[in-house]
Amino acid sequence: MFPGAFWPIIIMGAVLEIGKLACACLVHKHWKELGSGIKYYLAFAVIVLVGVTSMGIFGFLSKSHIEHGTATMQSQSEIKLIETKINNLNLIVKRNEKYIQMSESTRDIAFQEMNSLTARVGELDKRLNVIDQAGGFSRSKKIEEERANQSEERSQILKRKGELSIRVSESQDEKLKEYINEIDESSQEISELNIKKTELLKEHQLIEAEVGPVKYVAELAGDLLGTEVVLSSTVRILILILVCVFDPLAVLLLLASGAALRKHRELNPAKKEKIIVDNLLSDLEDYMSRGGSVQKFIELKQ
């Protein structure tokens, strides 16, 4: 509550606690002898100090519970963050795998189309060879006419082959290796994150195990009341029970022990006197059995 004055607060609290116990003993022991004003003031001071101590206990236990809850929330946030990273990396892996499949598919389609275009060029060349092998006076003219007819188609085939070559070059091994390397790196990072996630889950389970008994109490209260009981409410109730018992019980035990000690001291003198009398009577009987008189025995003891 006062972090800037830790040790002064500790010393002040210790002095007040000692003063409270001493005051409680004084008021309890000399209640009848003390005046009305002072004894009621001291009794009021003891009650106030008990309340202050109880507030301190409540604050300490509440702080511990809040710190535990904060640690639980922090571990949950870290686990969720790791899960988000893993999901993002899985998306990267799937995207690259898709790119690889598309690249391979594009390259295969391009090769198939290039093969068909090459076959078409072979057919056009075959036509020219047929005309050339036929011979005749108009062979050269026919060849020129056929070439003129094939010119536009051959230009389109050549253009298409250039486009396919560019497409194939874009999906070459270098690009595929880049995708594969990125997949390997992402997979490695996913493995490391899974290991870290497992460690965080173990820590989270240990933290949850610390409040396991309180959870069972909350569930038991929920079963008895027929409604769900929030864990934080159960913790507050348990803290209040401890607060109500802790310091008042300590004061009452101190007063009870003081009363018992005084009672013991009051009984001891009578007990000692009885022992002395019994010893004297035993010595007197022994002395008289040996022929002595009572008067002589008294003179000897004096």
Residue pairs with C-beta under 8 A, 6 or more apart in sequence:
1 9
1 59
2 9
13 56
16 49
16 52
17 49
17 53
19 49
20 45
20 46
20 49
20 50
20 53
20 251
21 251
21 254
23 42
23 45
23 46
23 49
24 46
24 251
24 254
24 255
25 254
25 255
25 258
26 42
27 34
27 39
27 42
27 43
27 46
28 255
28 258
28 259
29 258
29 262
30 39
31 39
34 42
46 251
50 247
50 248
50 251
53 247
54 243
54 244
54 246
54 247
54 248
57 242
57 243
57 246
57 247
58 239
58 240
58 243
61 239
61 242
61 243
62 236
62 239
65 232
65 235
65 239
68 207
68 210
68 211
69 232
71 207
72 204
72 207
72 208
75 200
75 203
75 204
75 207
76 204
78 200
79 197
79 200
79 201
79 204
82 193
82 196
82 197
82 200
83 197
85 189
85 193
86 190
86 193
86 194
86 197
89 186
89 189
89 190
89 193
90 186
90 190
92 182
92 183
92 186
93 183
93 186
93 187
93 190
96 179
96 180
96 182
96 183
96 186
97 179
97 183
99 179
100 176
100 179
100 180
103 171
103 175
103 176
103 179
104 171
104 176
106 167
106 171
107 167
107 168
107 171
110 164
110 167
110 168
110 171
111 168
113 160
113 164
114 161
114 164
114 165
114 168
117 157
117 160
117 161
117 164
120 153
120 157
121 154
121 157
124 150
124 153
124 154
127 146
127 150
128 143
128 146
128 147
128 150
131 139
131 142
131 143
131 146
132 139
132 143
134 142
136 142
211 231
211 235
214 231
214 234
214 235
214 238
215 231
217 234
217 238
218 229
218 230
218 231
218 233
218 234
219 229
221 229
221 234
222 228
222 229
280 301
283 297
283 301
284 294
284 297
287 296
287 297
287 300
288 294
288 297
